[in-house]
Amino acid sequence: MKNKFLKIVKGKLVVSCQALSNEPLHSSFIMSRMARAAKQAGSVAIRCNSVVDIQAIQDETHLPIIGLNKVDYDDSPVYITPTMKEMRAVASTGAEVVACDVTGQVRPHGEKLADIVAQMRKEFPDTLLMADTATIENVHEAMDLGFDIIGTTMHGYTPDTEGMNIADNDFSYLKEVLKVADRPVIAEGKVDTPEKARYCIDLGCHAVVVGGAITRPLEIATKFIDAVNA
Ligand SMILES: CC(=O)N[C@H](C=O)[C@@H](O)[C@H](O)[C@H](O)COP(=O)(O)O
């Protein structure tokens, strides 16, 4: 079966529905309801974390999935689908896309990204791979490794990029990514208004992912509280 994900999401918004164990909404049931709301609003795909959440969201929405599995290891700062074990688990759900960290940082047990990509191509030839990158160097590495989709997910979340925001200087970083990338770019990370989401598409992104601004009520409420209390 041909993977139609890229066709379905072209020019569209993808809602990320994620809540880790330390977040108030941590629950596959709640994430599936978040995804139901996103679908009702018109989201054409869902990005989500962990096998159980993916399965709950697939059952609820039947939408295409960008799946990932966040796991912390002692010997590496990489946590988004860091090893072959998590890659395989996510792909086994039937998620159309598997996303993983491509930030040039050392992976758990010294696993090599090139080996992981090669193994994934062998075991799951129809599954698309999305690179969660932080820098232009990472974008080049992702392309060299043959990733299908470039995401800006980790920009602002690595030691090199700490404090940076995709919207800085009229989205200058995203514009640079679009200039160097020879394959679909998905804008993701701190896209927190409808206007910014639209702008990402206007700049030429294949799609845009919005998470916290839609699905993390603690984050949303804190912004209101801070504004009122200021
Ligand atoms: C850095 C990291 O771990 N990002 C994660 C990646 O899946 C999620 O926690 C984010 O919510 C997602 O990228 C969407 O971004 P935002 O919630 O800012 O719209």
The ligand as a Gaussian input file, in Angstrom:
#p B3LYP/6-31G(d) Opt

LIG

0 1
 C       10.925000      19.492000      21.952000
 C        9.947000      18.371000      22.083000
 O       10.134000      17.473000      22.871000
 N        8.858000      18.418000      21.285000
 C        7.846000      17.409000      21.318000
 C        7.879000      16.654000      20.079000
 O        7.095000      15.839000      19.717000
 C        6.480000      17.889000      21.775000
 O        6.559000      18.003000      23.182000
 C        5.938000      19.225000      21.211000
 O        4.707000      19.493000      21.838000
 C        5.721000      19.210000      19.703000
 O        6.961000      19.236000      19.045000
 C        4.903000      20.396000      19.172000
 O        5.489000      21.604000      19.553000
 P        4.658000      22.725000      20.338000
 O        3.995000      22.051000      21.506000
 O        5.646000      23.754000      20.745000
 O        3.623000      23.262000      19.359000

